[in-house]
């Protein structure tokens, strides 16, 4: 069964994309008087984020840089998707800025981002950004990540908690240590020159995803974030870390679990061993 993207406007068009039924409004792709195409899409996976979703949407659309936004919702029981549909009526009055991809159930963070990436590539975005819905990532930092790729030389920019020390607010010391040494462990095993290997606040150039999504991404939680960075690095793309401050969520419940950490711990060894038998090459830029 597929998932639906529904926008509450008239005159929809229908497309099919990677097994999903996509229902989109018929809007011009131009945003302003200069007919400049909006080139960046922020992807936010959600599950039971009704307390945060309206505020995070408003925060993204209030930025000086004009981002479009895709919410990937895993059938949240709390009605997160209904709130997004109401917000679409407000924000899509002149152009389709706010998109919603509804999936049938909780399928994992990694598959949510992959579905979002495929949507973004299909619709011509040049820069695709990942962000959490709970304000642990400051929306204002989206512009920094975007500029590191769009005006800098980065193919992947990473909002890094550990580039300049430990920049985390309201975490217990046990969790700080677990996260910090998890990143150290990943660096040790893989050799990646990245301080925050599990970061989920990133910006990709589309050419990176064009290459990475040709192969199956195997992991779902922290393992997904590590695998994406590892493959980006192995393909020779340029990576830049941008220092940020990470703040623990105030509203809603964390989705972290013991299984996510186990996947990351054992998955890193598997990832490294598989890389010995795999050829990495960069397509023409």
C-alpha positions in Angstrom: 0.0 0.0 0.0 1.3 3.5 -0.7 1.1 6.7 1.2 -0.5 9.9 0.2 0.6 13.5 0.0 -2.5 15.6 0.2 -2.7 19.3 -0.2 -6.0 21.0 0.6 -6.4 23.1 -2.6 -8.3 22.7 -5.8 -7.2 21.3 -9.1 -4.8 18.5 -8.0 -2.5 16.6 -10.3 -1.5 13.0 -9.7 1.9 11.4 -10.0 3.5 8.1 -9.0 6.8 8.1 -7.2 8.6 5.0 -5.9 5.4 3.2 -4.9 3.8 6.2 -3.3 0.6 7.8 -4.6 1.4 11.5 -4.8 -1.5 14.1 -4.9 -0.1 17.5 -5.6 -1.7 20.9 -6.2 -1.3 22.6 -9.6 0.9 25.5 -8.6 3.6 27.3 -10.6 7.1 26.6 -9.2 8.1 30.2 -9.1 8.2 32.1 -5.8 8.8 35.8 -6.4 8.7 38.6 -8.9 12.1 37.5 -10.3 10.7 34.0 -11.0 13.5 32.4 -8.9 12.9 28.7 -8.2 13.1 27.8 -4.5 15.9 25.3 -4.4 15.9 23.9 -0.9 13.6 21.4 0.9 13.6 20.8 4.6 12.5 17.2 5.5 11.0 16.6 9.0 9.9 13.1 10.0 7.2 13.1 12.6 5.5 10.6 15.0 3.3 12.1 17.7 4.6 15.7 17.4 1.3 17.6 17.7 2.8 19.8 20.5 5.7 20.9 18.2 4.5 20.7 14.6 2.8 24.1 14.2 5.6 26.0 15.9 8.3 24.3 13.9 6.5 24.9 10.6 6.1 28.6 11.5 9.8 28.9 12.6 11.0 27.5 9.2 8.8 29.7 7.2 9.8 32.8 9.2 13.5 32.4 8.1 15.0 35.0 5.7 16.0 32.1 3.4 13.0 30.7 1.7 12.8 27.0 2.3 10.1 24.6 1.3 9.0 22.0 3.9 8.1 18.3 3.7 6.6 16.6 6.7 6.9 12.8 6.6 4.4 11.5 9.1 4.1 7.8 10.2 0.4 7.8 10.9 0.8 9.6 14.2 -2.1 8.6 16.6 -2.1 12.1 18.1 -3.2 13.7 14.8 0.0 15.4 13.7 -0.9 15.0 10.1 -4.3 16.7 10.6 -2.5 19.7 12.0 -0.2 19.8 8.9 -3.2 19.7 6.6 -4.7 22.7 8.3 -1.4 24.5 8.0 -1.3 23.7 4.3 -4.4 25.8 3.8 -2.6 28.7 5.3 0.8 28.4 3.7 0.0 27.0 0.3 -2.3 29.9 -0.8 0.0 31.1 -3.5 2.6 28.3 -4.0 3.1 24.8 -2.7 5.5 25.4 0.2 4.3 22.8 2.7 4.0 19.2 1.7 2.8 16.2 3.6 3.8 12.6 3.0 1.6 10.2 5.1 2.8 6.7 5.6 0.7 3.8 7.0 2.7 3.2 10.2 5.9 3.7 12.1 8.6 2.5 9.6 11.8 4.1 11.0 13.7 7.3 10.7 15.9 6.1 7.8 13.1 5.1 5.5 11.3 8.4 6.3 14.3 10.4 5.2 14.8 8.2 2.1 11.2 8.8 1.1 11.7 12.5 1.6 14.9 12.5 -0.4 13.2 10.8 -3.3 10.4 13.3 -3.2 12.8 16.2 -3.2 14.9 14.8 -6.1 11.7 14.1 -8.1 10.6 17.7 -7.7 13.9 19.3 -8.6 15.3 20.5 -5.3 19.1 21.1 -5.3 19.5 21.0 -1.6 17.8 18.7 0.8 18.0 19.2 4.6 17.2 17.0 7.6 15.8 18.4 10.8 14.0 17.1 13.9 10.5 18.5 14.7 11.2 19.0 18.4 13.4 22.2 18.3 16.5 20.2 19.4 17.8 21.6 16.1 17.5 25.4 16.0 15.7 26.3 12.7 17.9 29.4 12.4 20.8 27.1 11.8 19.2 25.8 8.6 20.6 28.8 6.8 24.1 28.1 8.0 23.9 24.5 6.7 22.4 25.7 3.4 25.1 28.3 2.8 27.9 25.8 3.6 26.7 23.9 0.5 25.2 26.6 -1.7 27.9 29.2 -1.3 30.7 27.1 0.1 32.3 24.1 -1.4 30.5 21.4 0.7 28.6 18.6 -0.7 27.3 17.6 2.7 27.2 20.0 5.7 26.7 18.7 9.2 25.3 20.6 12.2 27.9 19.4 14.7 27.5 19.2 18.4 31.1 18.2 19.0 33.2 20.2 16.5 34.1 22.9 19.2 33.7 20.8 22.3 30.4 19.5 23.6 27.6 21.8 22.7 24.5 20.1 24.2 21.9 21.7 26.5 19.7 19.8 29.0 21.1 16.3 28.5 22.0 14.2 31.6 25.7 13.6 31.8 25.2 9.9 31.0 23.6 10.7 27.7 26.2 13.3 26.8 29.0 10.7 27.4 27.1 8.0 25.5 26.6 10.2 22.5 30.1 11.7 22.5 31.9 8.4 22.8 29.6 6.8 20.3 30.8 9.4 17.7 34.4 8.7 18.8 33.9 5.0 18.4 32.5 5.5 14.9 35.5 7.7 13.9 37.9 5.0 15.3 36.3 2.1 13.4 35.5 3.9 10.1 38.3 6.4 9.9 35.8 9.2 9.0 37.2 12.7 9.8 33.9 13.7 11.3 33.3 14.8 14.9 29.6 14.3 15.1 29.0 11.1 13.1 25.4 10.5 14.4 24.2 14.0 13.7 20.7 14.3 12.2 20.9 18.0 11.2 22.4 18.0 7.8 22.2 19.4 4.2 22.9 17.4 1.1 23.6 18.6 -2.4 21.3 16.6 -4.8 24.3 15.1 -6.6 25.3 13.3 -3.4 21.9 11.7 -3.0 21.8 10.9 -6.8 24.8 8.7 -6.1 23.9 7.3 -2.7 20.3 6.3 -3.4 21.4 4.0 -6.3 22.3 1.5 -3.5 20.2 0.3 -0.7 20.6 2.1 2.6 20.4 -0.6 5.3 20.1 1.1 8.6 17.3 3.0 10.3 18.2 5.0 13.4 21.6 6.3 14.3 22.9 3.7 12.0 21.2 5.4 9.1 22.9 8.7 9.9 26.3 7.0 10.1 25.8 5.0 6.9 24.9 8.1 4.9 27.9 10.0 6.1 30.2 7.1 5.6 29.1 6.5 2.0 29.3 10.2 1.3 32.9 10.3 2.5 33.9 7.1 0.7 32.6 8.5 -2.6 34.9 11.4 -2.1 32.4 14.2 -1.6 33.4 17.2 0.4 32.0 17.3 4.0 31.9 20.3 6.2 30.9 20.5 9.9 29.1 23.6 11.1 29.1 24.1 14.9 25.6 24.2 16.5 24.1 24.0 19.9 21.8 21.0 20.4 19.0 21.5 22.9 17.0 18.6 24.4 13.3 18.6 23.5 10.9 20.4 25.9 7.6 19.1 24.5 6.7 15.5 23.5 8.6 12.3 24.0 12.0 11.2 22.7 12.0 8.4 20.1 15.4 7.0 21.1 15.6 3.3 22.1 18.1 0.7 23.1 17.6 -0.9 19.7 18.8 2.2 17.9 22.0 2.3 19.8 22.6 -1.5 19.2 22.1 -1.0 15.5 24.7 1.8 15.5 27.2 -0.1 17.6 27.2 -3.3 15.6 26.3 -1.7 12.3 29.5 0.3 12.2 31.6 -2.8 12.2 29.4 -4.3 9.5 29.6 -1.1 7.4 33.4 -1.1 7.6 33.8 -4.7 6.7 31.4 -4.4 3.7 33.4 -1.4 2.4 36.4 -3.6 1.9 34.6 -5.4 -0.9 32.8 -2.5 -2.4 33.9 -0.1 -5.1 33.1 3.6 -4.5 33.2 6.0 -7.5 32.0 9.5 -8.0 29.9 10.2 -11.1 30.6 13.1 -13.3 30.0 16.4 -11.5 
